[in-house]
Amino acid sequence: MPDGSRLRPGRDPAVCFGNSLHRAAARLHALDVALSLRRKRQPPRGRYTPNLWPVWLVAPAALVLALLLGWGIYQYAHDYFAQAAADQKPPKPVNVNDVLKATVTALTLVGAVLAGLYAYRKQLLSEGDAHRADASQLADRYTTAAEQLGHDQAAVRLAGVYALARLADDWEEQRQVCIDVLCAYLRIPYEPDPTQADHKAGEREVRWTIIRVIRSHLLDPAAWCTHSLDFTDATFDGGDLSHSHFLGTVDFGGANFSGSTVDFHRAQFSGGTVNFNSATFSGGTVRFGGANFSGSTVNFNGANFSDGTVNFDDATFSGTAFSWGQYPVPAGA
């Protein structure tokens, strides 16, 4: 039978499992560490607290500035009203009340503008604090999900799959990284045969759940469809990716399709790159029936077809650059 685990001779599967998961999650782990270090480096009053001058300096300075501003406005208003009074016939004396009213009105307007600027600055600081708090919470959620994915019990790993998918939906800035971790789990060495010693109970359900979660986010072109999916050297012993929209780069290079059906029925491959270079199709079926290839690049160079079936019935090919390798070119391609 084909070796679905794709292990190199002399390598311990447990070591490969741990090493692969840690490498896959390295970027998010680095982000979590960076956030932790930034929190540790904050001064006691908070890193983002602005450096404020002492009140005993600010208060007198503000009072002096207010008096100077008021005096300047008063002088300007006095000159204005004096000129207006002098232009009247007969000339009239300056109405001090009018000057005072104009001065108070101008000072009130200046104060309102300054108060608005202060409120705007305070709002920006508040939003910044909220954003940093959200980022810290999201990083904590990643740490929890990553720990669950590395757990020995399949039920806990399943919880980690769903937790990481929800995190990808909520954390747009790091969505690609979350997707990379889910894809990396499928690249972990895997023995699909339950009679083999390296087989892990419940592992197939975890892996098929990851495929279902990814598919559910590829049905909507506005979700994960434009993101890259890296399945290099992954083992697929089944899975449903039908009706998915692949608009970015999808890499199945070196992947092993064996033992069951992997379904791309009516999938949409548009404007991206799909790589099956050096993939192995053995003992299983890969269905591309009704799939639509338009404006994309598909590569089967070096693919190995042995005891497996790849079906392109009713697939449509439009403006797609194919490299078929050993695979017979389907009708209409």
C-alpha positions in Angstrom: 0.0 0.0 0.0 1.2 3.6 -0.5 2.7 5.1 2.5 0.3 7.9 3.4 2.4 9.1 6.3 5.2 10.3 4.0 7.7 9.8 6.8 11.4 9.7 6.0 13.2 6.5 7.2 14.5 6.8 10.7 12.3 9.7 11.8 10.1 9.5 14.9 6.5 10.4 14.0 5.9 12.1 17.4 8.9 14.3 16.8 7.8 15.2 13.3 4.3 15.9 14.6 5.5 18.4 17.2 8.1 20.0 15.0 5.7 20.6 12.1 3.0 22.2 14.3 5.5 24.5 16.0 7.0 25.6 12.7 3.6 26.2 11.2 2.5 28.4 14.2 5.8 30.3 14.4 4.6 33.6 13.0 1.6 33.9 15.4 3.7 32.7 18.3 6.2 35.4 17.5 3.4 38.0 17.4 2.2 36.8 20.8 5.7 37.0 22.3 6.1 40.5 20.8 2.9 41.7 22.4 3.9 40.2 25.7 7.3 41.9 25.6 5.7 45.3 24.8 3.4 44.9 27.7 6.3 44.1 30.0 8.2 47.2 28.8 5.4 49.6 29.6 6.2 52.0 32.4 3.9 51.8 35.5 1.6 54.6 34.3 1.1 52.9 30.9 3.3 53.1 27.8 0.7 55.0 25.9 0.0 57.6 28.6 1.3 61.0 27.3 4.0 62.8 29.2 2.1 65.6 31.0 3.6 68.6 32.5 3.0 69.3 36.2 -0.2 71.0 37.0 1.5 73.8 38.9 3.3 74.8 35.7 0.4 74.2 33.3 -2.3 76.1 35.3 -0.4 79.4 35.6 0.8 79.2 32.0 -2.7 78.5 30.7 -4.1 81.5 32.8 -1.4 83.8 31.4 -2.1 82.7 27.8 -5.9 83.2 28.4 -5.3 86.7 29.8 -3.0 87.6 26.9 -5.5 86.2 24.4 -8.4 88.0 26.0 -6.5 91.3 26.1 -5.5 90.9 22.5 -9.2 90.2 21.5 -10.4 93.1 23.6 -7.9 95.5 22.0 -8.9 94.4 18.5 -12.6 94.6 19.3 -12.1 98.1 20.9 -10.3 99.3 17.8 -13.0 97.9 15.6 -15.9 99.5 17.5 -14.0 102.8 17.9 -13.5 103.0 14.1 -17.2 102.2 13.6 -18.3 104.8 16.1 -15.9 107.4 14.6 -17.4 106.8 11.2 -20.9 107.8 12.4 -22.2 111.3 12.1 -22.1 112.7 14.5 -19.3 110.6 16.0 -20.3 108.5 19.0 -18.2 107.2 21.9 -17.2 103.5 22.0 -19.8 101.3 23.7 -17.6 99.3 26.2 -20.4 96.8 26.7 -20.3 95.9 23.0 -16.5 95.5 23.2 -16.8 93.2 26.3 -19.6 91.1 24.6 -17.5 90.7 21.5 -14.5 89.7 23.6 -16.4 87.1 25.6 -18.0 85.7 22.5 -14.6 85.3 20.8 -13.1 83.7 23.9 -16.1 81.3 24.1 -15.6 80.2 20.5 -11.9 79.7 21.0 -12.6 77.6 24.1 -15.2 75.5 22.3 -12.7 74.8 19.5 -10.0 73.8 22.0 -12.4 71.6 23.9 -13.4 69.9 20.7 -9.7 69.3 19.8 -9.1 67.9 23.3 -12.2 65.6 23.1 -11.0 64.4 19.6 -7.5 63.6 20.9 -9.0 61.8 23.9 -11.2 59.7 21.6 -8.2 58.8 19.5 -6.3 57.7 22.6 -9.3 55.7 23.8 -9.7 54.0 20.5 -6.0 53.2 20.4 -6.2 51.6 23.9 -9.3 49.6 22.8 -7.5 48.4 19.6 -4.5 47.3 21.6 -6.7 45.5 24.1 -8.5 43.7 21.3 -5.1 42.7 19.7 -3.9 41.3 23.0 -7.1 39.4 23.5 -6.9 38.0 20.0 -3.3 36.9 20.6 -4.4 35.1 23.8 -7.1 33.4 21.8 -4.5 32.2 19.3 -2.3 30.8 22.1 -5.3 28.8 23.5 -6.2 27.5 20.1 -2.6 26.5 19.3 -2.4 24.6 22.5 -5.6 22.8 21.8 -4.4 21.8 18.3 -1.3 20.2 19.9 -3.4 18.2 22.5 -3.3 14.4 22.7 -7.1 14.1 22.7 -8.9 14.4 19.4 -11.9 16.1 21.0 -9.6 18.9 22.2 -7.9 19.2 18.8 -11.3 19.6 17.2 -12.1 22.4 19.6 -8.9 24.0 18.5 -9.8 23.8 14.9 -13.1 25.6 15.4 -11.5 28.2 17.7 -8.8 29.0 15.2 -11.4 29.3 12.4 -13.4 31.8 14.5 -10.2 33.7 15.3 -9.4 34.0 11.5 -12.9 35.5 11.0 -12.4 38.0 13.8 -8.7 38.9 13.2 -8.5 40.2 9.6 -5.0 41.4 10.0 -3.7 37.9 10.9 -6.3 35.9 9.0 -3.7 34.5 6.6 -1.5 33.3 9.5 -4.5 31.5 11.1 -5.3 29.8 7.7 -1.6 28.8 7.4 -1.8 27.1 10.8 -4.9 25.1 9.7 -3.2 24.1 6.5 0.0 23.2 8.3 -1.9 20.8 10.5 -2.8 18.8 7.3 0.9 18.8 6.4 1.8 17.0 9.7 2.9 13.4 9.1 -0.2 11.2 9.1 -0.8 7.5 9.0 -4.4 6.9 7.7 -4.3 3.1 8.1 -5.8 2.3 11.6 -4.0 -1.0 11.6 -0.6 0.7 11.7 1.2 1.6 14.9 1.6 5.2 13.9 -2.1 5.7 13.5 -3.7 8.1 16.0 -7.3 7.6 17.1 -9.6 10.4 15.9 -7.0 12.0 13.7 -8.9 11.4 10.5 -12.0 13.2 11.9 -9.8 16.2 13.0 -8.3 16.4 9.5 -11.6 16.1 7.7 -13.0 18.7 10.0 -10.3 21.1 9.0 -11.1 20.5 5.3 -14.8 21.1 6.0 -14.0 24.3 7.9 -11.9 25.5 5.0 -14.5 24.6 2.5 -17.2 26.4 4.4 -15.1 29.6 4.1 -14.4 29.1 0.4 -18.1 29.0 -0.6 -18.4 32.7 -0.1 -16.0 34.7 -2.4 -15.9 37.4 0.2 -14.5 35.1 2.9 -11.1 33.2 2.6 -11.2 32.7 -1.2 -8.4 35.1 -2.1 -6.0 33.8 0.6 -3.2 31.4 0.0 -3.7 27.7 0.9 -0.5 25.7 1.4 -1.1 21.9 1.3 2.4 20.9 0.2 3.2 17.2 1.1 -0.2 16.9 2.9 -2.0 13.5 3.0 -5.6 13.5 1.7 -7.5 10.3 2.4 -10.8 12.0 1.6 -12.4 15.4 1.9 -15.0 17.6 0.3 -13.9 20.8 -1.4 -16.8 20.9 -3.9 -18.3 24.3 -5.0 -15.3 26.1 -3.4 -13.9 29.3 -4.9 -10.1 29.3 -5.2 -9.1 32.8 -6.2 -5.6 32.9 -4.7 -2.6 30.5 -4.7 -3.4 26.9 -3.8 -0.4 24.6 -3.5 -0.9 20.8 -3.5 2.7 20.2 -4.5 3.9 16.8 -3.3 0.5 16.0 -1.7 -0.7 12.4 -1.5 -4.2 11.6 -2.6 -5.0 8.0 -1.5 -7.6 5.7 -0.1 -10.8 7.7 -0.7 -12.4 10.5 -2.7 -11.3 14.1 -2.6 -14.1 16.1 -4.2 -13.5 19.4 -6.2 -16.9 19.0 -8.0 -18.0 22.4 -9.5 -15.2 24.2 -7.8 -14.2 27.6 -9.2 -10.5 28.1 -10.0 -10.2 31.7 -11.1 -7.4 34.2 -11.4 -5.0 32.3 -9.2 -2.4 29.5 -9.3 -3.1 25.8 -8.5 -0.1 23.6 -8.1 -0.2 19.8 -8.2 3.5 19.5 -9.0 4.9 16.1 -7.8 1.6 15.2 -6.2 0.8 11.5 -5.9 -2.6 10.0 -6.9 -2.7 6.5 -5.7 -5.6 4.3 -4.6 -8.2 7.1 -4.5 -10.3 9.4 -6.6 -10.0 13.1 -7.2 -13.1 14.6 -8.8 -12.9 17.8 -10.8 -16.3 17.1 -12.5 -18.0 20.3 -13.5 -15.2 22.5 -12.2 -14.6 25.8 -13.8 -11.0 26.9 -14.7 -10.8 30.5 -15.8 -7.9 32.8 -16.0 -5.8 30.6 -13.7 -2.6 28.6 -13.9 -2.7 24.8 -13.2 0.4 22.7 -12.9 0.5 18.9 -12.9 4.2 18.6 -13.8 5.9 15.6 -12.1 2.6 14.3 -10.7 2.5 10.5 -10.2 -0.6 8.6 -11.2 -0.8 5.0 -10.0 -3.9 3.1 -9.1 -5.7 6.5 -8.7 -8.4 8.2 -10.7 -8.6 12.0 -11.6 -11.9 12.9 -13.1 -12.4 16.1 -15.2 -15.9 15.2 -16.6 -17.9 18.3 -17.7 -15.1 20.6 -16.5 -14.8 23.9 -18.3 -11.5 25.5 -19.3 -11.3 29.2 -20.2 -8.1 31.2 -20.4 -6.3 28.8 -18.1 -2.6 27.9 -18.6 -2.2 24.2 -17.9 0.9 22.1 -17.5 -0.5 18.5 -17.6 2.7 16.6 -17.1 2.0 12.8 -17.4 -1.8 13.3 -17.1 -3.7 12.9 -20.4 -5.1 16.2 -21.5 -8.9 16.2 -20.9 -11.3 17.0 -23.7 -11.9 20.7 -24.1 -8.8 21.7 -22.2 
